[in-house]
Every structure is written in structure tokens, then in C-alpha cells.
Amino acid sequence: MYHTWMRYFTPSPAHHRLGLACLGVGLQHGVLPTVGPRTLDHHVAVVVSAGGGWFQGPDGRRTTVTAPALIWLTPGVRHHYGPDPESGWDECFVDFTGPATATYTELGYIEPSRPVVPLSDATGARAAVGRIARAARRGNPLLEVETGAAVHELLVALRRARADIAPDGDPVLQSLARDAFQPLSVAEHAARHGMTPAELRTAVRRGAGCSPKDYLLGIRLGRAKELLAATELPVAAVARRVGYDDPAYFSRLFTRRVGMAPVRFREQQGRTVPGGWSQQIPDPDHPPILRSSAVGGEGPAT
């Protein structure tokens, strides 16, 4: 016995150009029918939140699937899978396509080489699928845009839920971020972790989808933008704050990667804040607001 609900859509070419287009969504549980063998022309993320079963790829070998887990179905790859014939499983799935799938694959969010991925928790992924299911109501004029946006959310949720990443993030990436402004080479960063440079490159590629150099550069340039926008520090001082002793090199690097010189960026974005800015991340449920001065003469919220 099983229960199933699903919807399928046909987004227009314009919606495909948004990057990701949702083609369908489903929620099922119980002893579901076996799927395949078959080959698809698009991606599917199957999230198994309870129970277990098996997956078989083109090599004919079966892999055990134990919830919570993710099954990646990728275009052109033959697959065959199903739940345990006695206990069944709970699953939700999203079919999607679009040019952004290539970038998400390059960054490690979609993993064709690892079709079965253990998850630490399926809650976030199921919430994203739930948003797609709600948007899929009949007659929703925003259907294609809402569901496409939720596919982006789903891929982020699945990346965050991977069982090989700690709940508070990858410790190697955290350490690199903490030391990003120190004048250390990639080899020196690797030595701090007891790794070879090659091992560090593999770890950062797996965790962030880029090289250690690009990961560190992104953090440094992000901090440089903050300092340029919110302070009156000279460019040379900003360069030193983010780890560059040579301000001319920093300016060339900033210009090449950002698309404009540091001085030009400050002209566009500059908002000097007396006393600096807060490092505390606002609570999204209780964001800072300006309280009405008409009520008891209250000023800005603090």
C-alpha cells in the first residue's frame, strides 16, 4: 500500500533562462513501485526521509539506501531503484533542468559521481520541496518563477544537509576563513592543518567548490568592499587590513576581480558609518526597524 501526490509542469524558454526550471514535484510514502530501469533527460533529486531501499546504477551494482538520504538522478545515466518491499520508505522528489545545473555541478552541489548521498537531516530539503508543492497549486500565475527559485533553495539545503559536513560547517573552511587575512601561502595554510597542498585543495574543492586561493580571495575582497564602503580608510590601509602589503598589487587584483578600481567602488558604495558597523547578524524574525517618532517620541530601534 502506498500514497502518492505529484504535479508536472512545462516552463517556457524564458523561464529556463532564469537558470533552473522546475519540471515536477512529488511526495510519496509506503511500499512504492520500483522505478526503472530508465534514463532521463533532466535532473531529479529524490529525498528519502524515512525507511530504506536500494539504488542500482549503470554498472549494475546495488547500493543500500538508508534514510535520511539523497538520490541524484542525472541526465543520460541509466538508473533503477526502489524501497524495501516490506517496510517501504517516505520520499519527496523534484525534477528540474536549466543551464545553472552545470554550475551547481561544478561547485559540487550536484554530484553525478555519487548518486546516493547520506544526509544528516532531511528537514530543510523537505521544507524546500514543500514550498514547491504549495506553489504548484492550480492556477498560480507565479508557478514557474516560484518553483524555479525554490529549486535553488533545495540545492542549498541538500548541500548543507550532507552527512559529511558538520552542522556548523566544514572545520577546514572555518579555519581558512579565520586566517584569511594573514599573509600565508596555500602551502602554509595546508601545513597548519597537517595536510599537503593537494589534500587542502581537495578538501576546499569538496567543501566550497573552488580552490583554496579563490576561497581566500573571495573572503579578502568581501572584507575589502566592506571597509571601502563603510570607512574612510585609505586604500593602502584597506589593503593591509585584508592581507596585502603592496597596495598597487591589491588595487590591480581588486580591479580585475571586481570590475572597477577600489576608489571607484568607494564612490559608488561609500556609506561612512561613524563608530563603525555592527558585526552582529540580524535576527530575520526580528529585524531592526525604525520605530515611529510619533509614539512617545521614540527614536530608531537599537
Phi, psi and chi 1 to 4 in degrees:
 res  aa     phi    psi   chi1   chi2   chi3   chi4
   1 MET       -  135.6 -178.3   68.3  178.8      -
   2 TYR  -148.5  161.4   63.0   91.4      -      -
   3 HIS  -126.0  139.1  -61.3  -85.8      -      -
   4 THR  -144.3  144.3 -177.1      -      -      -
   5 TRP  -139.4  134.5  174.5   93.7      -      -
   6 MET  -155.0  155.1   59.9 -175.2   69.0      -
   7 ARG  -137.5  145.9  -67.1  -78.7 -171.7  -86.5
   8 TYR  -128.1  147.2  -72.3   97.4      -      -
   9 PHE  -131.7  164.1  -28.0  115.9      -      -
  10 THR  -129.3   84.2  -53.1      -      -      -
  11 PRO   -63.4  152.7  -17.9   31.4      -      -
  12 SER   -78.0  165.8   71.2      -      -      -
  13 PRO   -55.4  -35.6  -28.2   36.5      -      -
  14 ALA   -63.8  -38.8      -      -      -      -
  15 HIS   -68.7  -33.3  -68.6  116.4      -      -
  16 HIS   -62.0  -33.3  -79.8 -109.2      -      -
  17 ARG   -71.9   -8.3  -69.0 -163.2  -62.4  -86.1
  18 LEU   -70.2  -13.3  -71.0  171.3      -      -
  19 GLY   117.0  -51.0      -      -      -      -
  20 LEU  -130.8  133.3  -70.2  177.2      -      -
  21 ALA  -122.7  128.8      -      -      -      -
  22 CYS   -82.8  129.2 -176.6      -      -      -
  23 LEU  -102.9  -18.7  -57.7  177.0      -      -
  24 GLY   179.7  162.3      -      -      -      -
  25 VAL  -147.9  147.2   59.3      -      -      -
  26 GLY  -153.3  151.2      -      -      -      -
  27 LEU  -130.5  127.3  -61.0   97.2      -      -
  28 GLN  -142.7  152.2  -52.7 -178.2  100.1      -
  29 HIS  -154.2  156.1   68.9  -88.6      -      -
  30 GLY   114.5 -164.2      -      -      -      -
  31 VAL   -85.8   87.0 -177.9      -      -      -
  32 LEU   -77.9  156.7  -57.2  168.3      -      -
  33 PRO   -63.8  151.1  -19.1   30.7      -      -
  34 THR   -65.8  141.7  -63.1      -      -      -
  35 VAL  -102.6  128.2  175.0      -      -      -
  36 GLY    87.7 -166.8      -      -      -      -
  37 PRO   -62.9  139.8  -18.1   31.7      -      -
  38 ARG  -156.9  167.9   67.2  175.2 -174.9 -179.7
  39 THR  -133.8  133.2  -57.3      -      -      -
  40 LEU  -109.4  165.6  -60.7  173.2      -      -
  41 ASP  -107.7   14.2   62.3   -3.8      -      -
  42 HIS  -148.0  175.3   58.9  -90.1      -      -
  43 HIS   -88.7  150.1  -71.4   80.8      -      -
  44 VAL  -138.5  133.9 -176.9      -      -      -
  45 ALA  -106.7  118.5      -      -      -      -
  46 VAL  -108.8  117.4 -178.0      -      -      -
  47 VAL  -105.0  117.0  178.9      -      -      -
  48 VAL   -99.1  113.7  178.9      -      -      -
  49 SER  -102.0  -14.3   55.1      -      -      -
  50 ALA  -154.6  148.7      -      -      -      -
  51 GLY    86.6 -157.1      -      -      -      -
  52 GLY  -166.1  174.3      -      -      -      -
  53 GLY  -178.8 -139.9      -      -      -      -
  54 TRP  -149.2  160.3   54.6  -87.3      -      -
  55 PHE  -137.6  139.0  174.1   86.5      -      -
  56 GLN  -128.7  123.7 -178.6  175.6  -53.6      -
  57 GLY   -93.1 -169.1      -      -      -      -
  58 PRO   -67.3  -17.9   20.9  -31.6      -      -
  59 ASP   -81.5   -4.4   59.4    4.6      -      -
  60 GLY    85.2   -5.7      -      -      -      -
  61 ARG   -84.4  141.0  -69.0 -175.6  -64.1 -179.4
  62 ARG   -95.9  137.2  -76.3 -160.3  174.0 -169.6
  63 THR  -115.3  134.1  -59.8      -      -      -
  64 THR   -73.0  136.4  -61.2      -      -      -
  65 VAL  -112.7  120.9  177.4      -      -      -
  66 THR  -124.6  125.3  -57.3      -      -      -
  67 ALA   -66.6  148.7      -      -      -      -
  68 PRO   -79.9  138.0   28.3  -33.0      -      -
  69 ALA  -153.2  159.5      -      -      -      -
  70 LEU  -118.3  135.4  163.4   66.2      -      -
  71 ILE  -113.5  120.9  -59.8  174.9      -      -
  72 TRP   -93.1  125.1  -77.8  123.3      -      -
  73 LEU  -110.0  120.0  -51.3  179.2      -      -
  74 THR  -114.2  152.8   50.1      -      -      -
  75 PRO   -58.3  138.1  -22.9   33.5      -      -
  76 GLY    76.7    2.9      -      -      -      -
  77 VAL  -108.7  120.8  178.5      -      -      -
  78 ARG   -69.6  137.4 -171.6  173.9  176.1   82.5
  79 HIS  -146.6  162.9   56.7  -94.8      -      -
  80 HIS  -157.2  124.7 -172.4   29.3      -      -
  81 TYR  -156.1  166.6   66.3   92.2      -      -
  82 GLY  -177.0  162.7      -      -      -      -
  83 PRO   -80.6  168.5   30.6  -35.2      -      -
  84 ASP   -57.7  130.6 -178.0  -83.7      -      -
  85 PRO   -67.3  -11.5   23.0  -32.7      -      -
  86 GLU  -105.0  -46.4  -66.4 -174.7    2.7      -
  87 SER   -95.7  -23.8   60.0      -      -      -
  88 GLY    69.9 -167.6      -      -      -      -
  89 TRP  -155.2  166.7   67.1   24.0      -      -
  90 ASP  -101.5  129.8  -71.3   -2.1      -      -
  91 GLU  -139.3  154.3   74.7  165.6   51.9      -
  92 CYS  -133.0  151.1   56.2      -      -      -
  93 PHE  -141.6  153.7   67.2   84.0      -      -
  94 VAL  -135.7  124.9  174.9      -      -      -
  95 ASP   -93.0  134.3  -66.8   46.0      -      -
  96 PHE  -153.5  163.4   62.7   96.8      -      -
  97 THR  -154.2 -178.5 -170.6      -      -      -
  98 GLY   129.3  160.6      -      -      -      -
  99 PRO   -63.8  -23.5   20.2  -31.7      -      -
 100 ALA   -70.7  -14.7      -      -      -      -
 101 THR   -61.8  -32.6   56.7      -      -      -
 102 ALA   -65.2  -41.2      -      -      -      -
 103 THR   -70.1  -43.0  -56.5      -      -      -
 104 TYR   -61.4  -34.3  -85.2  109.9      -      -
 105 THR   -68.7  -44.0  -60.1      -      -      -
 106 GLU   -60.1  -35.9  179.6 -177.5   -7.8      -
 107 LEU   -83.6   -4.6  -66.4  174.3      -      -
 108 GLY    89.6    7.8      -      -      -      -
 109 TYR   -77.5  -34.6  -75.2   67.6      -      -
 110 ILE  -108.9  131.5  -61.2  172.2      -      -
 111 GLU  -124.8   85.1  -60.0 -179.1  -80.7      -
 112 PRO   -59.6  -30.8  -22.1   33.6      -      -
 113 SER   -78.1   -9.3   62.3      -      -      -
 114 ARG  -131.2   80.7 -168.2  160.1   67.4  136.7
 115 PRO   -67.3  -24.8   23.0  -33.2      -      -
 116 VAL  -115.7  117.8  177.4      -      -      -
 117 VAL  -121.3  117.3 -178.6      -      -      -
 118 PRO   -64.2  139.9  -18.3   31.2      -      -
 119 LEU  -113.4  150.3  -58.3  177.8      -      -
 120 SER   -81.3  -26.6   57.7      -      -      -
 121 ASP  -164.4  136.6 -176.6   11.9      -      -
 122 ALA  -100.9    3.5      -      -      -      -
 123 THR   -60.4  -49.6  -55.8      -      -      -
 124 GLY   -63.1  -41.2      -      -      -      -
 125 ALA   -65.7  -42.3      -      -      -      -
 126 ARG   -65.5  -33.7  -74.5 -173.0   65.2   87.1
 127 ALA   -64.5  -41.6      -      -      -      -
 128 ALA   -64.1  -41.7      -      -      -      -
 129 VAL   -64.0  -37.8  175.8      -      -      -
 130 GLY   -60.5  -37.8      -      -      -      -
 131 ARG   -64.7  -38.0  -76.3 -170.0  -76.9  -82.9
 132 ILE   -64.9  -43.3  -64.5  173.1      -      -
 133 ALA   -62.5  -40.2      -      -      -      -
 134 ARG   -67.9  -38.4  -71.9 -168.7  -65.9  -85.2
 135 ALA   -68.0  -20.5      -      -      -      -
 136 ALA   -81.2    7.6      -      -      -      -
 137 ARG   -60.1  149.8   63.2 -172.6 -176.6  -83.7
 138 ARG   -61.1  136.4  -55.5  -66.2 -174.2 -173.1
 139 GLY    81.2    8.5      -      -      -      -
 140 ASN   -72.2  115.0  176.6   12.1      -      -
 141 PRO   -70.5  -15.8   26.7  -35.0      -      -
 142 LEU  -101.5   14.6  -54.1  179.3      -      -
 143 LEU   -49.1  -56.4  169.8   69.4      -      -
 144 GLU   -66.5  -39.0  -68.8   84.3   -3.6      -
 145 VAL   -73.1  -43.7  175.3      -      -      -
 146 GLU   -62.0  -46.6  -79.2 -167.6   51.7      -
 147 THR   -69.4  -36.9   56.2      -      -      -
 148 GLY   -63.0  -42.6      -      -      -      -
 149 ALA   -63.1  -38.1      -      -      -      -
 150 ALA   -70.0  -26.3      -      -      -      -
 151 VAL   -65.7  -40.0  174.1      -      -      -
 152 HIS   -57.3  -45.9  -72.7  -84.6      -      -
 153 GLU   -60.8  -40.9  -67.2 -176.8   45.9      -
 154 LEU   -61.4  -44.2  173.4   64.0      -      -
 155 LEU   -64.1  -36.7  -65.4 -179.5      -      -
 156 VAL   -67.8  -43.6  173.7      -      -      -
 157 ALA   -62.0  -40.4      -      -      -      -
 158 LEU   -67.6  -38.6  -70.1  171.3      -      -
 159 ARG   -63.7  -41.5  179.4   66.1  179.1   76.5
 160 ARG   -69.0  -29.6 -172.2  179.9  -61.2  -81.7
 161 ALA   -88.0   -1.5      -      -      -      -
 162 ARG   -57.5  134.8  -89.1  179.3   25.9 -175.3
 163 ALA   -67.4  -18.1      -      -      -      -
 164 ASP   -89.4    9.3   58.4  -12.2      -      -
 165 ILE  -120.4  129.1  -63.3  178.5      -      -
 166 ALA   -63.5  152.4      -      -      -      -
 167 PRO   -56.1  -31.5  -24.6   33.9      -      -
 168 ASP   -96.7   14.8   56.9   -9.9      -      -
 169 GLY   106.3  169.8      -      -      -      -
 170 ASP   -73.0  123.1 -171.6  -52.8      -      -
 171 PRO   -62.7  -31.0   19.1  -30.9      -      -
 172 VAL   -66.2  -44.6  172.0      -      -      -
 173 LEU   -65.8  -38.5  -62.7 -176.9      -      -
 174 GLN   -61.6  -42.2  -71.8 -178.2  -29.9      -
 175 SER   -66.9  -42.3  178.7      -      -      -
 176 LEU   -61.0  -41.8  -75.0  178.7      -      -
 177 ALA   -63.7  -39.1      -      -      -      -
 178 ARG   -65.8  -35.5 -175.5  177.6   61.1 -112.4
 179 ASP  -100.6   11.4  -61.9  -24.4      -      -
 180 ALA   -60.8  -28.6      -      -      -      -
 181 PHE   -93.9    3.3  -51.4  124.0      -      -
 182 GLN   -85.8  146.6  -62.7 -173.5   28.1      -
 183 PRO   -77.2   67.5   29.6  -35.4      -      -
 184 LEU  -112.7  142.1  -59.7  171.7      -      -
 185 SER   -79.6  167.2   67.4      -      -      -
 186 VAL   -59.9  -39.3  170.2      -      -      -
 187 ALA   -62.3  -38.8      -      -      -      -
 188 GLU   -70.5  -38.7  -71.5  169.5  -31.6      -
 189 HIS   -60.2  -44.6  -80.9  -68.7      -      -
 190 ALA   -60.5  -43.7      -      -      -      -
 191 ALA   -60.7  -35.3      -      -      -      -
 192 ARG   -62.4  -25.6  -73.3 -169.5  166.1 -160.0
 193 HIS  -100.5    5.8  -67.7  -82.9      -      -
 194 GLY    67.0   31.0      -      -      -      -
 195 MET  -117.9  160.0  -64.8  177.6  167.4      -
 196 THR   -82.5  160.2   66.0      -      -      -
 197 PRO   -55.8  -36.4  -29.4   37.2      -      -
 198 ALA   -65.7  -40.8      -      -      -      -
 199 GLU   -66.0  -38.7  -71.3  170.2  -23.1      -
 200 LEU   -65.4  -41.7 -179.2   63.8      -      -
 201 ARG   -59.9  -41.6  -76.3 -167.6  -68.1  -88.7
 202 THR   -64.6  -43.6  -61.8      -      -      -
 203 ALA   -64.5  -42.9      -      -      -      -
 204 VAL   -71.8  -38.5  175.7      -      -      -
 205 ARG   -60.7  -41.5  175.1   69.2   63.1  179.5
 206 ARG   -67.6  -38.1 -176.0  179.7   64.0 -116.1
 207 GLY   -85.7  -34.2      -      -      -      -
 208 ALA  -123.1   -8.2      -      -      -      -
 209 GLY    76.4   20.3      -      -      -      -
 210 CYS  -152.1  177.9   61.8      -      -      -
 211 SER   -79.0  160.1   69.1      -      -      -
 212 PRO   -56.3  -39.3  -25.8   34.8      -      -
 213 LYS   -61.6  -45.6 -177.2  177.6  179.0 -179.9
 214 ASP   -68.9  -35.3  -78.5  -18.2      -      -
 215 TYR   -63.5  -47.2 -178.3   71.3      -      -
 216 LEU   -65.4  -39.9  -67.7  166.4      -      -
 217 LEU   -63.2  -40.5 -179.7   58.0      -      -
 218 GLY   -60.5  -41.6      -      -      -      -
 219 ILE   -66.7  -44.4  -66.2  172.0      -      -
 220 ARG   -63.0  -45.3  -72.8 -179.0  168.1 -169.4
 221 LEU   -68.6  -35.4  -68.8 -178.9      -      -
 222 GLY   -61.6  -43.8      -      -      -      -
 223 ARG   -67.0  -39.1  178.4   61.4  167.6  165.7
 224 ALA   -61.4  -41.2      -      -      -      -
 225 LYS   -60.7  -42.9  -72.3  179.2  177.4 -180.0
 226 GLU   -60.1  -45.6  -66.7  169.6   -0.7      -
 227 LEU   -66.3  -38.8  -67.5  170.7      -      -
 228 LEU   -67.4  -38.8  -70.4  166.1      -      -
 229 ALA   -77.5  -32.3      -      -      -      -
 230 ALA  -114.5    1.6      -      -      -      -
 231 THR  -136.6  171.8   76.5      -      -      -
 232 GLU  -107.2   19.9  -65.9  179.3  -18.5      -
 233 LEU   -58.7  139.0  -73.0  170.9      -      -
 234 PRO   -60.8  155.1  -20.3   31.3      -      -
 235 VAL   -57.5  -37.9  171.0      -      -      -
 236 ALA   -62.4  -38.4      -      -      -      -
 237 ALA   -69.3  -38.8      -      -      -      -
 238 VAL   -60.7  -44.7  170.7      -      -      -
 239 ALA   -56.9  -46.4      -      -      -      -
 240 ARG   -64.9  -38.1  -72.6 -167.9  -63.6  -89.4
 241 ARG   -61.4  -30.4  -69.5  -82.7 -173.4   96.9
 242 VAL  -104.2   12.4  -60.7      -      -      -
 243 GLY   103.9   13.6      -      -      -      -
 244 TYR  -118.5  117.3  -64.0  101.0      -      -
 245 ASP   -78.2  -21.4  -68.0  -29.9      -      -
 246 ASP  -102.7  102.5 -177.0  -13.9      -      -
 247 PRO   -64.3  -29.7   19.6  -30.3      -      -
 248 ALA   -67.1  -42.6      -      -      -      -
 249 TYR   -63.2  -43.2  172.9   76.4      -      -
 250 PHE   -59.0  -44.2  164.5   75.3      -      -
 251 SER   -63.8  -41.0  -66.4      -      -      -
 252 ARG   -64.9  -43.6  -68.7 -165.6  -59.6  -88.2
 253 LEU   -64.1  -46.2 -179.8   63.2      -      -
 254 PHE   -59.0  -46.1 -172.2   99.2      -      -
 255 THR   -62.6  -42.4  -58.1      -      -      -
 256 ARG   -65.7  -41.8 -174.7  167.3   67.3 -112.2
 257 ARG   -86.1  -33.3  -65.9  -62.1  -68.3 -102.6
 258 VAL   -91.7  -27.4  177.3      -      -      -
 259 GLY    97.8    1.2      -      -      -      -
 260 MET  -156.0  158.5   65.5 -178.6   73.1      -
 261 ALA   -70.2  156.1      -      -      -      -
 262 PRO   -53.9  -42.1  -26.3   34.5      -      -
 263 VAL   -62.5  -41.7  172.2      -      -      -
 264 ARG   -65.9  -40.2  176.8   60.6  177.1  155.5
 265 PHE   -60.5  -43.0  179.4   84.7      -      -
 266 ARG   -62.7  -39.2  168.6  170.1  -84.4  161.9
 267 GLU   -61.2  -38.3  -69.9  173.0   -8.2      -
 268 GLN   -77.9  -39.2  -75.5 -165.3   -5.5      -
 269 GLN  -110.3   -9.4  -56.5  -67.4  -26.2      -
 270 GLY   -56.1  125.3      -      -      -      -
 271 ARG  -141.4   75.8  -61.9 -173.0  178.0 -163.7
 272 THR   -59.0  129.3  -57.9      -      -      -
 273 VAL  -113.7  111.9 -178.8      -      -      -
 274 PRO   -57.1  128.3  -22.8   33.0      -      -
 275 GLY    84.3   -0.8      -      -      -      -
 276 GLY    87.8 -173.0      -      -      -      -
 277 TRP  -122.3  162.3   66.2   93.5      -      -
 278 SER   -75.8  141.9  173.3      -      -      -
 279 GLN   -95.1   -2.1  -67.1  -72.0  -12.4      -
 280 GLN   -82.5  129.6 -177.0  175.9   -6.0      -
 281 ILE   -76.9  125.8  -61.0  173.9      -      -
 282 PRO   -62.3  146.7  -18.6   30.6      -      -
 283 ASP   -75.2  118.6 -178.3  -13.4      -      -
 284 PRO   -61.8  -24.3   19.7  -30.6      -      -
 285 ASP   -81.5  -19.4  -65.2  -34.6      -      -
 286 HIS  -138.2   67.1  -58.3  -77.3      -      -
 287 PRO   -69.8  155.8   26.9  -34.9      -      -
 288 PRO   -64.8  139.0   22.6  -32.5      -      -
 289 ILE  -137.1  161.1   59.6  172.3      -      -
 290 LEU   -89.6  119.9  -81.0  174.7      -      -
 291 ARG   -82.4  147.3  -59.1 -171.7 -174.5  -79.0
 292 SER   -63.5  129.1  171.9      -      -      -
 293 SER   -72.7  -12.0   58.7      -      -      -
 294 ALA   -76.4  -15.2      -      -      -      -
 295 VAL  -100.6   97.2 -178.6      -      -      -
 296 GLY    65.0   18.9      -      -      -      -
 297 GLY    68.4   26.1      -      -      -      -
 298 GLU   -69.9  143.7  -70.0 -178.1  -44.4      -
 299 GLY  -100.4 -159.1      -      -      -      -
 300 PRO   -60.8  144.7  -22.1   32.8      -      -
 301 ALA   -67.3  147.7      -      -      -      -
 302 THR  -119.1      -   57.1      -      -      -
